Amino acid sequence: MSAPLFSAAFSPALQRGGLTLLLGAAGGLLFFWFNLPLPWVLGSLAASTLATQISRFEPALPTRWRSYAMAAIGTLLGTAFTPEVIARSGSWALSLVVMTLLSVVFCLFSYSVFHRWGRMDRNTALFAAMPGGLSVVSLLAEDYKTEVNRVVLCHTARIFVLLVSAPVVIKLISGIDLADANRAMFQGGEPLQFIQHGLLASVAVASWAVARRIGFPSAMLLVPLLSSAALHGTGVITVHVPSVFSVLAQVVIGASVGARFIGYTMGQILRDGWLAAVVGGVLALGALGMALLIAPLAHAAPSALFLAYLPGGAPELGVVALALRIDPAMVAAHHVLRVFLIVALLPFAARWISRHDNSPP
């Protein structure tokens, strides 16, 4: 097909999205070839981030493509809620309470750092300090007097640090062979069952359609997750999402995070990104310490609690749990609760700050 015909058949947004996806897949394949941890997430993240800083190409994915990935990840996480997992979910109560309290501590610490040393106004520091829920936070940030670009950059830098450091920490505390985890994704795949897989695909598509009509920022992840969890938890569906869709979703997530650096100069990244990265490292250490402390009391694996306590995005850390096969249901439950808490409490906190002190630092 000639270039003019190609251009006519696909819009610029689709062309850019296709190239971004190919770039991310190439990065993932390179990381996979060298047996690096989380190859499809970190490889695509590295490739798209590098492109934003050293080339004229501006990686970007159409919003609908990311929504497809969110629905796939939600469905994938939902498959982990087997009847056996549901039966032991009552043991998560202590850990969920600890996660809630730890999230408050993380938020207060990050807010103090961003306000004092990042020289952000109070509302911007508050939104930048939220321990996850970027889609929710960025949407709400537009309704308040915040520097939205600084909020997004802080969240992106923190997620970047958490995604890179999480596999290393998990290997140290659990002994998981990350290379084996990479290969396991493509080994022992279950045979295709037309009725079961067809039902699962139908539920995923229907959940995506319902989520589009819900005015909730994280609905695209939560509706498929809850639908898949309900069907797997009751034993109606027992099959899993084919590995190829898991890989594709991981590539989309990694490329999307990297693409968020587009439009930022190196000066902006150095101004806010380094501070957010340092904060992310400190919070990761806090999550690790609390995971090691609570694990014997909660009768849970420290690696699962570590992922559950990390102050990152539900889709990003959910993908890590899926890729490394570390109790995805438990990790997802913690991050879903955190998203609901952010949605419920952030508007009240922002309004309180706006009323009492909207002055710059």
Secondary structure, DSSP 8 states (H G I E B T S, - for coil): --HHHHHHHS-HHHHHHHHHHHHHHHHHHHHHHTT-SSHHHHHHHHHHHHHHHHSS------HHHHHHHHHHHHHHHHTT--HHHHHHGGGGHHHHHHHHHHHHHHHHHHHHHHHHTS---HHHHHHHH-SS-HHHHHHHHTTTT--HHHHHHHHHHHHHHHHHHHHHHHHHHH---HHHHHHHTTSS-----HHHHHHHHHHHHHHHHHHHTS--TTHHHHHHHHHHHHHHHTTS------HHHHHHHHHHHHHHHHHTTTT--HHHIIIIIHHHHHHHHHHHHHHHHHHHHHHHHHT--HHHHHHHHS-S-HHHHHHHHHHHTS-HHHHHHHHHHHHHHHHHHHHHHHHHHHHH-----
